[in-house]
Amino acid sequence: MTSRERERAGFDFAVAEECQVYSECRAYTSIYGRHVIEIEYDDNGIRAFGRACNLRGDAISVVFRDRQLRRPSHRQYEYAAC
């Protein structure tokens, strides 16, 4: 998607799921800059989240979650952010 396509679509930001795992993060940040929320999931392991934090955590929001989006009271709830 180009900046022109972004303007036509009317989106101000992007939610990029698993972009670290699939090496797609630059495609989002090149168009949306700092207006990207990256989500990495626990079934891919914590390493992808750690790498994303090291690479982009100071520029965009990076979130680690359990794929089922469980409530905090659930024993398998996962959440972290950088």
N, C-alpha and C positions, 0 to 999 in steps of 0.2 A: 504494500500500500504506500503510495506516495503522499506527500503533504497535501497535494491537491485533492487526492481521493479522500483523505482524512477530513478536509474541510467540507467536501461534498457529503460525506457520511454523517457529519455533525457530531462526532465524538470528541470529547475534550481530554479523555484519558483512556488507558487500556488496562485490562486485567489479563496478565500473562500467566497462564497455568503451565507449570513444568518447563518453562523456557530454558532453565539451566540444563535440565535433563536432555532436552532436544536441541540444544544450541541455537535457540531462536531469539534470545533476549535482545540482541543488537537490532533486530528487525523492529522491535517495539520501541526501544529507546531512541533509535534514529529518527523516528517519526514523532513520538510523544514526549521525548526528552525525559524530564523528571516526573512526568505525569503517568507513571506506570506503577501498578501494584503487581508484584510478582508473587505467585503462590507455588511453593514446593510441598509435595505431599510425603507423608511418613512411609508409605509403601515403597518409595524410592530410596529410603534411608536418609539419615541426617546429613550425610556428606554433601549432597547436592545443595542443601540449604546453607551449610557452612561455606561452601565455595561461592554461592550466590552472594552471601553476606560480605565475603572478602572482596568480591569483584564489584558489586553494585550497591551494597548496603548503605554507603554514605551518600548515594545519589537518588535512590528510589526506595520505596517500601518493599521489604521482602518478608514474607510470612511463611511459617511452617505450620501445616495443619494435618490432621488425620483426614483421610479422603471422605469419610462418612460425616464429617462436620459434627461430631458428637458434642454434647453439652459438657461443661467443665466438671460436673458431678460424675460423669461416666469414667470408669477405670481406664479406658483406652483413649481418652481425650488427649490430644496433642496440640500445643500451640506455642509458638515462639515467634519473635519478630526482631528484625534488626534494621 
